[in-house]
Amino acid sequence: MSQTTSEVQHFVIDFDSTFTKVEALDILGEISLANHPEKEKRLQLIKEVTDKGMAGEMSLRESLESRINILDAHQSHLDELVERLSKLVSKSISRNQTFFEHNAANTFIVSNGFKEFIVPVVTQLGIRPEHVFANDFIFDDNGTIIDFNRENILSSNGGKVKQIEELSLQGNVHMIGDGYTDYEVRKAGAANTFYAYTENIERDSVKEHADHIAPSFDEILFHNNMSGALSYPKNRIKMLLLESVHPKALAKLKEDGFSVESYPAGLDEDELSEKIKGIRVLGIRSKTQVTAKVLEHADKLMAIGAFCIGTNQIDLEAALNKGVAVFNAPYSNTRSVVELAIAEIIMLMRGIPDKSNDMHQGKWSKTANSSYEIRGKKLGIIGYGNIGAQLSVLAENMGMNVFYYDIEERLALGNATKCNSLQELLALADVVSLHVDGRTENKNIFRKEHFEMMKDGAVFLNLARGPVVEISALKEAVSSGKIRGTGVDVFPEEPKSNNDPFESELIGLPNTILTPHIGGSTQEAQENIGDFVPGKIMDYINTGNTALSVNFPNLTLPPLDNAHRLIHIHLNKPGVLAEINNVLAAHDANIVGQYLKTNESIGYVITDIDKEYGKDLAKALKKIEHTIKFRVLY
């Protein structure tokens, strides 16, 4: 059935900072002025002139004249310009090449840029050369760019309006661009809709006039109920990052097209319960508690990223029952925590905290009394996971004799010795370092009786989780001299932000190092975490992969190739997979791949099908009994 005239959708797209990520003349300036003595000054002038023109503060013709004069460009520079621009096509434009190929008859480029470099770039994505309307360079006999064709209507003010009016497009005309001249098309009535395109640059003076703000081309297609490369625009996937998550994470998620909001501090339960409404991905560190109450208010939540090692601050079972996948960074800050532990062991064995305090008070306390090397001393590690094991290796390399205790069977590294009981380890260790997780049953697992089992004058470290140690018992052990020093990085109750006060019974104790939960707070660790966790989240959102999720069945999926991916999360009940396949068969869906993984609570079924299927299929899959969540990827 053919479309009526009113149903035809025409897309008129600007080139600079819309079809491509950059202003082409800025790039041409970088090429043509590469060896010019005034390069930096001229490039800055080009940028200023461009910005004024885009904001409507300078006439188009003035802008073109100024930039041509500054550029000092030549025809020989254009090949390199085209090559560079081809690599700088906007991400969402590039991934929708199929759309442009299928809609070539109704897609146009109208730009105040120049055909000489626009045509070679846009035709690579299926735009017809005869649908490109732009300015022309004027060259002298030597090939130097000396002017522009002043007879071309796009070189004059209001040129875009005149050009589109001349096209006499019948149907709905959508103007897509980032500049004021693009808005003028809508203002003059030559377009039905103006989309302020903000994927590459945002201009407030342009956004305020837009019918719709489009952070990506996917958004434009979705807004017009048209199929694109993505089933759902990423800019509509709202992410909330708390507790000063590393800027690298923010940048990585934004670059992939997601809408990201970031806060420097944590939120309490009531604050987060309100803030999480409409959020699809939550990113936290160790302070924020994601409770069952919070998850009850999470009406859109798909995933939680813990930008740390531990996940005890998240109710994993409640998240699982809501179909929310949780990811963490189990290895990214291991080295940083271990280095802090080694440093504190040395400092406490030498009595450095007290000596440093004396110096700050003007006291010269030079003595070897109660000051020891760590070489030859016995280190007892409680919890031999990633951190405990790496601490074992580094400590042994520094000459310590390592012993460890873990409730799970763990392979000893190097010459470490496994202890059969906690009592055995405590009786022999000169230094005891805790590296257990924060599960509920670990609360106050180290109590008064355990300090009494330790050797007199031993050192105690807790860089694991605050609630695992009975603080009053630790205070008593330090005050009495039972243990000669302690290093504590984690506390049962911690401030939500740096602006809140810190209170603890341990303040003021002798030979005591207190640090504000900074075991993993190094630039290297936070950067690693900022790279790793977003990668897992993006992989889950974009492909359905759940590898290394701490609560979901782990599935590593093949790439999605020329198919639609149906993701079905359901309670682990008999017969659900059969019902899914019955629905697929009833709707004549051709399965090209199917993947299933379950745990004790949920089933995770991924089905890749041919692109052709009935519109009611998704509705039918959602109605299957025991369904928790369902979504489609393509």
Rosetta blueprint (number, residue, H / E / L):
1 M L
2 S L
3 Q L
4 T L
5 T H
6 S H
7 E H
8 V L
9 Q E
10 H E
11 F E
12 V E
13 I E
14 D L
15 F H
16 D H
17 S H
18 T H
19 F H
20 T E
21 K L
22 V L
23 E L
24 A H
25 L H
26 D H
27 I H
28 L H
29 G H
30 E H
31 I H
32 S H
33 L L
34 A L
35 N L
36 H L
37 P L
38 E L
39 K H
40 E H
41 K H
42 R H
43 L H
44 Q H
45 L H
46 I H
47 K H
48 E H
49 V H
50 T H
51 D H
52 K H
53 G H
54 M H
55 A L
56 G L
57 E L
58 M L
59 S L
60 L H
61 R H
62 E H
63 S H
64 L H
65 E H
66 S H
67 R H
68 I H
69 N H
70 I H
71 L H
72 D L
73 A L
74 H E
75 Q H
76 S H
77 H H
78 L H
79 D H
80 E H
81 L H
82 V H
83 E H
84 R H
85 L H
86 S H
87 K L
88 L L
89 V E
90 S L
91 K H
92 S H
93 I H
94 S H
95 R H
96 N L
97 Q H
98 T H
99 F H
100 F H
101 E H
102 H H
103 N L
104 A H
105 A H
106 N H
107 T E
108 F E
109 I E
110 V E
111 S E
112 N E
113 G E
114 F E
115 K H
116 E H
117 F H
118 I H
119 V H
120 P H
121 V H
122 V H
123 T H
124 Q H
125 L H
126 G L
127 I L
128 R L
129 P H
130 E H
131 H H
132 V E
133 F E
134 A E
135 N E
136 D L
137 F E
138 I E
139 F E
140 D L
141 D L
142 N L
143 G L
144 T E
145 I E
146 I E
147 D E
148 F E
149 N L
150 R L
151 E L
152 N L
153 I H
154 L H
155 S H
156 S L
157 N L
158 G L
159 G H
160 K H
161 V H
162 K H
163 Q H
164 I H
165 E H
166 E H
167 L H
168 S L
169 L L
170 Q L
171 G L
172 N E
173 V E
174 H E
175 M E
176 I E
177 G E
178 D L
179 G L
180 Y H
181 T H
182 D H
183 Y H
184 E H
185 V H
186 R H
187 K H
188 A L
189 G L
190 A L
191 A L
192 N L
193 T E
194 F E
195 Y E
196 A E
197 Y E
198 T L
199 E L
200 N L
201 I L
202 E L
203 R L
204 D H
205 S H
206 V H
207 K H
208 E L
209 H L
210 A L
211 D L
212 H E
213 I E
214 A E
215 P L
216 S L
217 F H
218 D H
219 E H
220 I H
221 L H
222 F H
223 H H
224 N L
225 N L
226 M L
227 S L
228 G L
229 A L
230 L L
231 S L
232 Y L
233 P L
234 K H
235 N H
236 R H
237 I L
238 K E
239 M E
240 L E
241 L E
242 L L
243 E L
244 S L
245 V L
246 H L
247 P H
248 K H
249 A H
250 L H
251 A H
252 K H
253 L H
254 K H
255 E H
256 D L
257 G L
258 F L
259 S E
260 V E
261 E E
262 S E
263 Y L
264 P L
265 A L
266 G L
267 L L
268 D L
269 E H
270 D H
271 E H
272 L H
273 S H
274 E H
275 K H
276 I L
277 K L
278 G L
279 I L
280 R L
281 V E
282 L E
283 G E
284 I E
285 R L
286 S L
287 K L
288 T L
289 Q L
290 V E
291 T L
292 A H
293 K H
294 V H
295 L H
296 E H
297 H L
298 A L
299 D L
300 K L
301 L L
302 M L
303 A E
304 I E
305 G E
306 A E
307 F L
308 C L
309 I L
310 G L
311 T L
312 N L
313 Q L
314 I E
315 D L
316 L H
317 E H
318 A H
319 A H
320 L H
321 N H
322 K L
323 G L
324 V L
325 A E
326 V E
327 F E
328 N L
329 A L
330 P L
331 Y L
332 S L
333 N L
334 T H
335 R H
336 S H
337 V H
338 V H
339 E H
340 L H
341 A H
342 I H
343 A H
344 E H
345 I H
346 I H
347 M H
348 L H
349 M H
350 R H
351 G L
352 I H
353 P H
354 D H
355 K H
356 S H
357 N H
358 D H
359 M H
360 H H
361 Q L
362 G L
363 K L
364 W L
365 S L
366 K L
367 T L
368 A L
369 N L
370 S L
371 S L
372 Y L
373 E L
374 I L
375 R L
376 G L
377 K L
378 K E
379 L E
380 G E
381 I E
382 I E
383 G L
384 Y L
385 G L
386 N H
387 I H
388 G H
389 A H
390 Q H
391 L H
392 S H
393 V H
394 L H
395 A H
396 E H
397 N H
398 M L
399 G L
400 M L
401 N E
402 V E
403 F E
404 Y E
405 Y E
406 D L
407 I L
408 E L
409 E L
410 R L
411 L L
412 A L
413 L L
414 G L
415 N L
416 A L
417 T E
418 K E
419 C L
420 N L
421 S L
422 L H
423 Q H
424 E H
425 L H
426 L H
427 A H
428 L H
429 A L
430 D L
431 V E
432 V E
433 S E
434 L E
435 H L
436 V L
437 D L
438 G L
439 R L
440 T H
441 E H
442 N H
443 K L
444 N L
445 I L
446 F E
447 R L
448 K H
449 E H
450 H H
451 F H
452 E H
453 M H
454 M L
455 K L
456 D L
457 G L
458 A E
459 V E
460 F E
461 L E
462 N E
463 L L
464 A L
465 R L
466 G H
467 P H
468 V H
469 V E
470 E L
471 I H
472 S H
473 A H
474 L H
475 K H
476 E H
477 A H
478 V H
479 S H
480 S H
481 G L
482 K L
483 I E
484 R E
485 G E
486 T E
487 G E
488 V E
489 D L
490 V L
491 F L
492 P L
493 E L
494 E L
495 P L
496 K L
497 S L
498 N L
499 N L
500 D L
501 P L
502 F L
503 E L
504 S L
505 E L
506 L L
507 I L
508 G L
509 L L
510 P L
511 N L
512 T E
513 I E
514 L E
515 T L
516 P L
517 H L
518 I L
519 G L
520 G L
521 S L
522 T L
523 Q H
524 E H
525 A H
526 Q H
527 E H
528 N H
529 I H
530 G H
531 D H
532 F H
533 V H
534 P H
535 G H
536 K H
537 I H
538 M H
539 D H
540 Y H
541 I H
542 N H
543 T H
544 G L
545 N L
546 T L
547 A L
548 L L
549 S L
550 V L
551 N L
552 F L
553 P L
554 N L
555 L L
556 T L
557 L L
558 P L
559 P L
560 L L
561 D L
562 N L
563 A L
564 H E
565 R E
566 L E
567 I E
568 H E
569 I E
570 H E
571 L E
572 N L
573 K L
574 P L
575 G L
576 V H
577 L H
578 A H
579 E H
580 I H
581 N H
582 N H
583 V H
584 L H
585 A H
586 A H
587 H L
588 D L
589 A L
590 N L
591 I E
592 V E
593 G E
594 Q E
595 Y E
596 L E
597 K E
598 T E
599 N L
600 E L
601 S L
602 I E
603 G E
604 Y E
605 V E
606 I E
607 T E
608 D E
609 I E
610 D L
611 K L
612 E L
613 Y L
614 G L
615 K L
616 D L
617 L H
618 A H
619 K H
620 A H
621 L H
622 K H
623 K L
624 I L
625 E L
626 H L
627 T E
628 I E
629 K E
630 F E
631 R E
632 V E
633 L E
634 Y L
